[in-house]
């Protein structure tokens, strides 16, 4: 029986930079993070669990080519999935280990490559395989602007199943890498690399995110939105203000300090609690509130992907979202952006507590101008 060879690699610290308000983890060593384990590893575990449940008897037809240890072997061993170790990365691992293992996985004949991480991890793999192997990103990083990322972990598992069943099409996807240092320093985006890779798409469903638009929305629309939010919010309302150009404009109007365009801020109108909050600071802020009904989380979907949470704003965790309902959200976005989106998505591990965030709500697109849009779990 011919086995389908699936390449797999996880970046164990991918995504930690989001919760820690670092805007990414490209230049951060494992030692600097206290050897913490990030979403890149935890979401890889969930991916393997979903695979085991979905594939069942088909799992015998698959050979996973993985690195030793936490970058692959530990994950598949935990769930009793068949695998072959093809490389021995160092621990703590670096991007050089990612590149070396990607090359070995390619040499062993991988037919498709699944990567748990963010743009940096995907880029490192791409430098070694280029267009020789289709790449699918399992969304786990802080920055995920590339269009080769699946919409969710479950969507990535469906893509793998469709690949095995030959129910897929080969498509071109974009690899995009931005400079974390310029984001940290002044909140601006500077592209370091933009290239084309191959990925796979299901014949039945659209399971990939679209490339995110890093350009700024029209200034007039942002000014209208900021002015309207300033009028409807009073100084008794506790606020969490998410990343993005629109939210930064609103923070400025509300006189709440926000360090840069990717920062998450919290406080009250005219009073800043934290200007570049990490997840712990936000949790403490929420826990300190006597009346959670008053809390408003001002958030804007980033670019064309339509994600409200789980992409680029990991500081706002599932713990925080589990305490609120859709009524606590103050969604904002330019007319052009909102007109392109059919729905808004939340990519947070699903639980019954998050169901209160699903449904139809209003989004502010101008001064006293709103649209109705659906929010759903990815």
GIFENRA-V516723 format. One record per backbone hydrogen bond with DSSP energy under -1.0 kcal/mol. CO is the residue of the C=O (numbers start at 1). NH is the residue of the N-H. If there is no record, write none. Layout:
co:CO nh:NH
co:CO nh:NH
This chain:
co:4 nh:63
co:5 nh:111
co:6 nh:65
co:7 nh:114
co:9 nh:116
co:11 nh:14
co:12 nh:38
co:13 nh:16
co:14 nh:40
co:15 nh:18
co:15 nh:19
co:16 nh:20
co:17 nh:22
co:18 nh:21
co:19 nh:279
co:30 nh:35
co:31 nh:34
co:38 nh:41
co:38 nh:42
co:39 nh:43
co:41 nh:45
co:42 nh:46
co:43 nh:47
co:44 nh:48
co:45 nh:49
co:46 nh:50
co:47 nh:51
co:48 nh:52
co:49 nh:53
co:50 nh:54
co:51 nh:55
co:52 nh:56
co:55 nh:58
co:56 nh:59
co:57 nh:60
co:58 nh:61
co:59 nh:62
co:61 nh:4
co:63 nh:6
co:64 nh:84
co:65 nh:8
co:66 nh:86
co:67 nh:73
co:69 nh:72
co:69 nh:74
co:71 nh:10
co:72 nh:76
co:73 nh:77
co:74 nh:78
co:76 nh:81
co:77 nh:80
co:84 nh:66
co:87 nh:68
co:94 nh:98
co:95 nh:99
co:96 nh:100
co:97 nh:101
co:98 nh:102
co:99 nh:103
co:100 nh:104
co:101 nh:105
co:102 nh:106
co:103 nh:107
co:104 nh:108
co:105 nh:110
co:106 nh:109
co:112 nh:7
co:113 nh:136
co:114 nh:9
co:115 nh:138
co:116 nh:11
co:117 nh:140
co:117 nh:141
co:118 nh:122
co:119 nh:123
co:120 nh:124
co:121 nh:125
co:122 nh:126
co:123 nh:127
co:125 nh:128
co:125 nh:129
co:126 nh:130
co:129 nh:132
co:134 nh:113
co:136 nh:115
co:137 nh:150
co:138 nh:117
co:143 nh:119
co:145 nh:212
co:148 nh:137
co:149 nh:209
co:152 nh:156
co:153 nh:157
co:154 nh:158
co:155 nh:159
co:156 nh:160
co:157 nh:161
co:158 nh:162
co:159 nh:163
co:160 nh:164
co:161 nh:165
co:162 nh:167
co:163 nh:166
co:167 nh:203
co:169 nh:201
co:171 nh:199
co:173 nh:197
co:175 nh:195
co:177 nh:192
co:177 nh:193
co:179 nh:183
co:180 nh:184
co:181 nh:185
co:182 nh:186
co:182 nh:188
co:183 nh:187
co:190 nh:179
co:193 nh:177
co:195 nh:175
co:197 nh:173
co:198 nh:135
co:199 nh:171
co:201 nh:169
co:207 nh:151
co:218 nh:222
co:219 nh:223
co:220 nh:224
co:221 nh:225
co:222 nh:226
co:223 nh:227
co:224 nh:228
co:225 nh:229
co:226 nh:230
co:227 nh:231
co:228 nh:232
co:229 nh:233
co:234 nh:237
co:238 nh:296
co:239 nh:267
co:240 nh:298
co:241 nh:265
co:244 nh:248
co:245 nh:249
co:246 nh:250
co:247 nh:251
co:248 nh:252
co:249 nh:253
co:250 nh:254
co:251 nh:256
co:254 nh:270
co:260 nh:263
co:261 nh:244
co:264 nh:277
co:265 nh:241
co:266 nh:273
co:266 nh:274
co:267 nh:239
co:268 nh:271
co:271 nh:268
co:274 nh:266
co:275 nh:259
co:278 nh:282
co:279 nh:283
co:280 nh:284
co:281 nh:285
co:282 nh:286
co:283 nh:287
co:284 nh:288
co:286 nh:289
co:291 nh:294
co:296 nh:240
co:297 nh:330
co:298 nh:242
co:299 nh:332
co:302 nh:305
co:306 nh:345
co:307 nh:302
co:309 nh:347
co:313 nh:316
co:315 nh:317
co:317 nh:321
co:318 nh:322
co:320 nh:323
co:321 nh:324
co:325 nh:328
co:326 nh:329
co:328 nh:297
co:330 nh:299
co:331 nh:364
co:334 nh:338
co:335 nh:339
co:337 nh:340
co:344 nh:376
co:345 nh:308
co:346 nh:378
co:351 nh:354
co:352 nh:355
co:354 nh:357
co:355 nh:358
co:356 nh:326
co:359 nh:375
co:361 nh:373
co:363 nh:371
co:364 nh:333
co:366 nh:369
co:369 nh:365
co:369 nh:366
co:371 nh:363
co:373 nh:361
co:374 nh:344
co:375 nh:359
co:376 nh:346
